[in-house]
Structure formats: C-alpha cells, structure tokens
C-alpha cells in the first residue's frame, strides 16, 4: 500500500481519535502530529521490508492519540 492511500485512512482515524478536544486548533495540531508519526512509522516499515497493513496503522494512531496528551 502506498502512502497517499494510507494517508487518507490515517487522517480519518486521527480525526476520530482527537474528538475529545474542545479547541479546533488543538485538534488540528494533534491530527498533524499523529499523521507525522504515522508517516515516520511508514518509512521505517518500508525500509525494514514489512508489509503495510491498514489495521496496524489504525491501531498505531489510536494508541498514540492516548499517549500524545
């Protein structure tokens, strides 16, 4: 799976993961941070020759959203 297709999935998952924040600016910052972290993971996975799975990235975003606070 290429990053552009995975980006849409990651972005949507990040959006749903940060709905608890009241301020739109804070949500935007957290979404951006989660997408960046996911891209870094994507690059590491590609370099290591790992298979890219949507579910792995959804779980990664959800877990990181809890830790980012």
C-alpha positions as CSV (number, residue, x, y, z in Angstrom):
1,X,0.0,0.0,0.0
2,X,1.3,3.4,-0.9
3,X,1.4,6.4,1.4
4,X,-1.3,8.5,-0.4
5,X,-3.9,5.8,0.1
6,X,-2.7,5.1,3.6
7,X,-2.7,8.8,4.4
8,X,-6.5,9.1,4.0
9,X,-7.0,6.2,6.4
10,X,-4.6,7.6,9.0
11,X,-6.0,11.1,8.7
12,X,-9.6,9.8,9.3
13,X,-8.5,7.7,12.2
14,X,-6.6,10.6,13.8
15,X,-9.7,12.8,13.4
16,X,-11.9,10.4,15.3
17,X,-9.2,9.9,17.9
18,X,-9.0,13.5,18.9
19,X,-12.6,14.5,19.0
20,X,-12.4,14.8,22.8
21,X,-10.5,18.1,22.4
22,X,-12.7,21.1,22.6
23,X,-10.5,23.6,20.8
24,X,-10.3,23.2,17.0
25,X,-6.7,24.4,16.9
26,X,-5.6,21.7,19.4
27,X,-7.4,19.1,17.4
28,X,-5.7,20.2,14.2
29,X,-2.2,20.1,15.9
30,X,-2.9,16.6,17.3
31,X,-4.1,15.3,14.0
32,X,-1.0,16.7,12.3
33,X,1.2,15.2,14.9
34,X,-0.4,11.8,14.6
35,X,-0.1,11.9,10.8
36,X,3.6,12.7,11.0
37,X,4.2,9.9,13.5
38,X,2.4,7.5,11.1
39,X,4.5,8.7,8.2
40,X,7.7,8.1,10.2
41,X,6.4,4.6,11.0
42,X,5.6,4.0,7.3
43,X,9.1,5.0,6.3
44,X,10.6,2.6,8.9
45,X,8.3,-0.2,7.8
46,X,9.2,0.2,4.2
47,X,12.9,0.4,5.0
48,X,12.6,-2.8,7.0
49,X,10.6,-4.6,4.3
50,X,7.5,-5.0,6.4
51,X,4.1,-5.5,4.9
52,X,1.9,-2.3,5.2
53,X,-1.5,-3.2,6.8
54,X,-4.3,-0.7,7.3
55,X,-5.3,-2.2,10.6
56,X,-1.8,-1.8,12.0
57,X,-1.9,1.9,11.3
58,X,-5.3,2.4,12.7
59,X,-4.2,0.8,15.9
60,X,-1.0,2.8,15.9
61,X,-2.9,6.1,15.6
62,X,-5.4,5.2,18.3
63,X,-2.6,4.1,20.7
64,X,-0.5,7.2,20.0
65,X,-3.6,9.5,20.5
66,X,-3.8,8.3,24.0
67,X,-0.1,8.8,24.7
68,X,0.3,12.2,23.0
69,X,-1.6,14.1,25.7
